[in-house]
Amino acid sequence: MVLDQILGSWKLSSFIYEAEDGSSFYPYGKEATGIIIYDQSGYMSAVITRTDRPRLSTEDFGLLPDKEKLALAKGFMTYTGKYEILSDRILHNIEIAYIPNWVGTTFVRFPSFEDSKLVLATPPISLRGKSFTGYLVWEKSQ
């Protein structure tokens, strides 16, 4: 893979987890939105969110009911850090993340290109008692 192929900003087109038995689910809904950016200095940043999140009852986060805070947490994901491009994979070395447990870890993504879209596949992940592979499809931002 060539660095020039992934550099820049990409808008999320779809994010789905698929299991070998054919079952699948959309972790942020079918209409999820997001951006991933790979810059020349070797940093990347990703953010994904549900588009159906309800507006908050107040702008004062300290006054938000716990139910609304939980809905925010379930519908949002972001992380950033240095990336490395290897022959068949991209490594995201996480430095800052919404989920604290991710900091200091490395996410592996297997890239491929379909037409003008970048597809990032995850390694198999155990979710809901099954093994799933995630497919994040990104379209180049103009």
C-alpha positions as CSV (number, residue, x, y, z in Angstrom):
1,M,0.0,0.0,0.0
2,V,1.2,3.5,-0.9
3,L,0.9,6.3,1.6
4,D,-0.5,8.6,-1.0
5,Q,-3.5,6.3,-1.3
6,I,-4.7,6.9,2.2
7,L,-3.5,10.4,3.0
8,G,-6.3,12.9,3.6
9,S,-9.8,12.9,5.0
10,W,-12.4,10.2,4.5
11,K,-16.1,10.3,5.3
12,L,-17.8,7.1,6.6
13,S,-20.1,5.4,4.2
14,S,-20.9,2.4,6.3
15,F,-19.8,0.4,9.3
16,I,-21.0,-3.2,9.8
17,Y,-19.9,-6.2,11.8
18,E,-20.4,-9.5,10.0
19,A,-20.1,-13.0,11.4
20,E,-19.2,-16.2,9.6
21,D,-22.8,-17.5,10.1
22,G,-24.1,-14.6,8.1
23,S,-25.4,-12.5,11.0
24,S,-24.5,-8.9,11.1
25,F,-25.2,-5.6,12.9
26,Y,-24.5,-1.9,12.6
27,P,-22.8,-0.8,15.9
28,Y,-23.7,2.9,15.3
29,G,-26.8,2.3,13.2
30,K,-27.2,2.0,9.5
31,E,-26.9,5.8,9.0
32,A,-23.7,6.2,11.1
33,T,-21.5,9.1,10.2
34,G,-17.8,9.7,10.8
35,I,-14.5,11.0,9.6
36,I,-11.0,9.5,9.5
37,I,-8.0,11.5,8.7
38,Y,-4.4,10.4,7.9
39,D,-1.9,13.2,7.8
40,Q,1.5,13.6,6.3
41,S,3.2,13.7,9.8
42,G,2.0,10.2,10.6
43,Y,-1.0,11.0,12.8
44,M,-4.5,9.7,12.3
45,S,-7.8,10.6,13.9
46,A,-11.1,8.8,13.7
47,V,-14.6,9.8,15.0
48,I,-17.8,7.8,14.4
49,T,-21.3,8.7,15.7
50,R,-24.9,7.6,15.4
51,T,-27.0,10.1,13.4
52,D,-30.1,9.3,15.4
53,R,-28.9,10.6,18.8
54,P,-31.6,12.8,20.4
55,R,-30.8,16.4,21.3
56,L,-29.9,16.9,24.9
57,S,-32.4,18.3,27.4
58,T,-29.8,20.9,28.6
59,E,-26.5,22.3,27.5
60,D,-25.2,22.0,31.0
61,F,-23.5,18.6,31.1
62,G,-23.5,18.5,34.9
63,L,-27.3,18.7,34.9
64,L,-27.9,15.9,32.2
65,P,-29.9,12.9,33.4
66,D,-27.8,9.7,33.5
67,K,-30.0,8.2,30.8
68,E,-29.0,11.0,28.4
69,K,-25.3,10.6,29.4
70,L,-25.5,6.8,28.7
71,A,-27.1,7.5,25.3
72,L,-24.2,9.8,24.4
73,A,-21.6,7.1,25.4
74,K,-23.3,4.4,23.3
75,G,-23.5,6.5,20.2
76,F,-20.0,8.0,19.9
77,M,-16.5,6.8,19.4
78,T,-13.2,8.6,18.8
79,Y,-9.5,8.1,19.0
80,T,-6.2,9.4,17.6
81,G,-2.6,8.5,17.5
82,K,0.3,7.7,15.2
83,Y,-0.3,5.2,12.3
84,E,2.1,2.8,10.6
85,I,1.6,1.3,7.1
86,L,2.8,-2.2,6.6
87,S,2.5,-4.3,3.5
88,D,-1.0,-5.6,4.2
89,R,-2.2,-3.6,7.2
90,I,-2.4,-0.2,8.9
91,L,-1.6,0.0,12.6
92,H,-3.4,2.7,14.6
93,N,-1.3,3.3,17.7
94,I,-3.7,4.9,20.1
95,E,-2.6,7.9,22.2
96,I,-5.9,9.5,23.1
97,A,-9.3,7.9,23.1
98,Y,-12.9,8.3,24.3
99,I,-12.6,4.8,25.8
100,P,-9.6,5.0,28.2
101,N,-8.8,1.2,27.9
102,W,-7.8,1.8,24.2
103,V,-5.0,4.2,25.1
104,G,-1.6,2.5,24.6
105,T,-3.1,-0.2,22.4
106,T,-2.9,-0.8,18.7
107,F,-5.8,-1.3,16.3
108,V,-5.0,-3.3,13.3
109,R,-6.9,-2.5,10.0
110,F,-6.7,-4.4,6.8
111,P,-7.1,-1.9,3.9
112,S,-8.5,-2.5,0.5
113,F,-9.8,-0.2,-2.2
114,E,-13.2,-0.7,-4.0
115,D,-13.6,1.9,-6.7
116,S,-12.7,5.1,-4.9
117,K,-13.6,3.8,-1.5
118,L,-11.3,2.8,1.3
119,V,-12.4,-0.3,3.1
120,L,-10.8,-1.0,6.5
121,A,-11.5,-4.5,7.9
122,T,-10.8,-5.4,11.5
123,P,-9.3,-8.7,12.7
124,P,-12.0,-11.0,14.0
125,I,-13.5,-9.6,17.2
126,S,-15.5,-11.5,19.9
127,L,-18.8,-9.6,20.3
128,R,-22.2,-10.9,21.5
129,G,-20.7,-14.4,22.0
130,K,-19.6,-14.7,18.3
131,S,-16.6,-13.8,16.2
132,F,-17.3,-10.8,13.9
133,T,-15.2,-8.9,11.4
134,G,-15.8,-5.2,11.1
135,Y,-16.0,-3.4,7.8
136,L,-15.6,0.3,7.7
137,V,-16.2,1.8,4.3
138,W,-14.8,5.4,3.7
139,E,-15.2,7.8,0.8
140,K,-12.5,10.4,0.1
141,S,-13.5,13.9,1.2
142,Q,-13.1,16.6,-1.4
